[in-house]
Amino acid sequence: MAHLRRLVDVRTGDEFDQPVPFGLVYPVCTADGSAPPSQRGRTWEHLEASDRELRQVS
């Protein structure tokens, strides 16, 4: 299966990108299309601890 890099938070609608498999996840935009407050990459563990529930966009 190919790496799907586009992700969305099912709770907020915020969009994320994971350019490298198993690498950091970067915020792309908020649900309303505005820029995220931070564009720093995060680990999956950090996002889960922050109550994010990310799913791949097909």
C-alpha positions in Angstrom: 0.0 0.0 0.0 1.3 3.4 -0.9 1.9 6.0 1.8 -1.1 8.4 2.1 0.2 11.7 3.4 -3.0 13.7 3.7 -4.7 13.5 7.1 -7.7 15.2 8.7 -8.6 15.4 12.4 -12.1 13.9 12.6 -13.0 16.0 15.6 -12.0 19.5 14.3 -11.6 19.1 10.5 -8.1 20.5 10.7 -5.8 19.1 7.9 -2.3 17.7 8.2 0.4 16.3 6.0 2.9 13.5 6.7 5.5 13.8 3.9 7.5 10.8 5.1 6.1 7.4 6.3 6.5 7.2 10.1 7.9 10.8 10.1 6.6 14.0 11.7 3.1 15.2 10.9 2.7 18.9 9.9 -0.4 21.0 10.2 -1.6 22.4 6.8 -4.7 24.4 7.7 -7.5 24.7 10.1 -11.1 23.5 9.3 -12.0 27.0 8.1 -9.1 27.1 5.7 -6.9 29.6 7.7 -3.3 29.0 8.5 -2.5 26.9 11.6 -1.2 28.6 14.7 2.0 26.6 14.4 3.5 24.8 11.5 5.9 22.8 13.5 6.0 19.0 12.9 4.7 16.7 15.6 5.0 13.0 16.4 1.9 10.8 16.4 2.4 10.3 20.1 2.2 14.1 20.7 -0.9 14.4 18.5 -2.7 11.6 20.3 -1.8 13.1 23.7 -3.3 16.4 22.4 -6.6 14.5 21.7 -6.2 14.6 17.9 -7.9 11.7 16.0 -6.3 11.7 12.6 -7.6 9.7 9.6 -6.3 9.4 6.1 -8.1 11.4 3.4 -8.9 9.1 0.5 
